[in-house]
């Protein structure tokens, strides 16, 4: 098995785990996230997905943008 193949597999597994965590947070938000409106949570995911696509499929950019949108919107709502 080539090193490139192993790296691709590791990236695929990490992406799948991140997707699972995001889905779990959307469906059953834990703790303080339960007080965040569902529309805001889904909007943050959409913003993160758009950033992911615009940043040439950068998982970091998508996660960072989604978190930034979530924090800014929650701060604006009070």
C-alpha positions in Angstrom: 0.0 0.0 0.0 1.4 3.4 -1.0 1.8 6.2 1.5 -0.6 8.3 -0.6 -3.3 5.7 -0.4 -3.0 5.5 3.4 -3.1 9.3 3.7 -6.3 9.4 1.6 -7.9 6.6 3.8 -7.0 8.5 7.0 -8.5 11.7 5.5 -11.7 9.9 4.5 -12.1 8.4 8.0 -11.5 11.7 9.7 -14.0 13.4 7.4 -16.6 10.7 8.1 -16.1 11.1 11.9 -16.5 14.9 11.6 -19.7 14.4 9.5 -21.1 12.1 12.2 -20.3 14.5 15.0 -22.0 17.4 13.1 -25.1 15.3 12.3 -25.3 14.3 16.0 -25.0 17.9 17.1 -27.7 19.0 14.7 -30.2 16.3 15.6 -29.6 16.2 19.4 -27.7 19.2 20.5 -25.9 18.8 23.8 -25.8 21.2 26.7 -25.8 24.9 25.8 -26.3 24.1 22.1 -29.8 23.0 22.9 -30.8 26.6 23.5 -29.6 27.6 20.0 -32.5 27.7 17.5 -32.5 24.9 15.0 -32.5 27.4 12.1 -29.3 29.0 13.4 -27.7 25.5 13.7 -28.6 24.5 10.2 -27.6 27.9 8.8 -24.2 27.6 10.4 -23.8 24.1 8.8 -24.8 25.6 5.4 -22.3 28.4 5.7 -19.6 25.9 6.7 -20.4 23.8 3.7 -20.3 26.7 1.3 -16.9 27.8 2.8 -15.7 24.2 2.4 -16.6 24.3 -1.3 -15.2 27.7 -1.9 -11.9 26.9 -0.1 -11.2 24.0 -2.4 -12.7 21.4 -0.1 -10.8 22.5 3.0 -12.3 20.8 6.1 -10.6 23.4 8.3 -12.2 26.3 6.4 -15.6 24.8 6.6 -15.5 23.9 10.3 -14.0 27.3 11.1 -16.6 29.2 9.1 -19.5 27.2 10.6 -18.3 27.8 14.1 -17.7 31.5 13.4 -21.3 31.9 12.1 -22.7 30.0 15.0 -20.8 32.1 17.6 -21.6 35.4 15.9 -25.3 34.6 15.5 -25.6 33.4 19.1 -23.8 36.6 20.3 -26.1 38.8 18.2 -29.2 37.0 19.6 -28.0 37.5 23.1 
